[in-house]
Amino acid sequence: MDQTISFRVVKEPYRWAVGMGDGMMTPFRSKLLAVRHANGFVDALRRCGEPVEVVVEERPAEIRTIARRRPRFLLFS
């Protein structure tokens, strides 16, 4: 019984990361770099006959709003 191996490209608050199962792997600065890294693993495993896929997940909007928060500065004169 073959089970498909999934590499998840996930948006984190300040970066992208590639995950497999519950564990996370190396963080990346951009979505493009994370997808390229995941595709490299997929190509290697497919050559060995494994069923694999890349799934790109963007987390809900609350993470994007956390990343957009700007610190408030008090100016004293």
C-alpha positions, 0 to 999 in steps of 0.5 A: 500500500503506497502512501503519498509523501507530502512536503508542505510549503508553509507561510510562517510569520516572518518567513516560509518553511518546508515541512514534512509531517509534523516536523518543520525543516529549514526556513526560507526568505521567500516562497520561491526558494522554499518551493524550489527546495521542496521540489528538489526533494520530490524529484529525488524521491520520484526517481526512487519510485516514491509517490510524493507531492508538494503542497503550498499552504498560506496560513490564515490572515491573522499571521499576515496581520501579525507580520504587518504590525509596526512598533509605535514610537513615542517622540519626546521633544 
